[in-house]
Amino acid sequence: MTSSIYILVALGFALVFSVMRIMNFAHGAIYMIGGFVAYNFWVPLGLGPWVSLPLTMLTMGLFGLFIERVCFRPFQKDFEKATVMAVGLIIVLKTGADLTVGPLAKGMPPLVRGSIMTVGVSIPADKLAVLLIVCILLAVLVLFIQKSKFGQAMLAIAHDADAASLMGVNIHRISGLVCATGCALAGLAGGLVGSVLVLDVAIANLMLVKIIAVVILAGIGSIGGIWAGGLLLGAVDALGPYFLPNVIYDPFALALVVLILVIRPQGFFGREM
């Protein structure tokens, strides 16, 4: 489940970078905001998970269209200014969350209750439900990118934006779709995590570190490598605390990523920059 959440969020981050050439460092904060949006739909408004989560994706997708048009489009050809804008978004989103939500953690009811017994092991049904939802969504996303007209346009822009533009691809329209998709995926991930763990403002920073680690492991420019990077990091995060004390585990996980980067700077599946 941990790996699937990392893959879902990192995939949106990687799509934005591949198509728009922007490092959206606000992606962790968007994930956090998505979790609180889902919470407000789910708990105060009482809409339940199966209405709240699609509404969260729609809300965050519209927010993605907004930030692409207002925040990133004017600086799409200026990497430094776009990066500064992304950092500014982090400050705005986290400050807004601090003012509206406060320091207290929020929790949501589980998607489904109970557990499933298999080969003598009890698996919480809510975590299994999260895994199944994310896997289905990732499969749909892969098919969309590979088979649809918009997906082929994304791949064309990622390969050569100028050539794609000359062939009649509307760069801005595809960029808006990609940013909306990335924000919708992050928002859904935040809502799903809130149903099995807790939500607080600090999860933005934690997820940003995980996103960057997954992208480093995958290699810049490698969408497929996100799967391997997410699986590896999720396995390390899930199993590490069982074998190492918390005070040692966090530096160990970071050192593992740094070691891989030293041995293979382009990541597992990336290309030399």
Helices and strands as residue ranges (DSSP letters): H 2-20, H 27-42, H 49-67, I 68-72, G 73-75, H 79-100, E 115-118, E 121-124, H 125-147, H 149-159, H 161-166, H 171-196, H 203-218, H 225-243, H 246-263
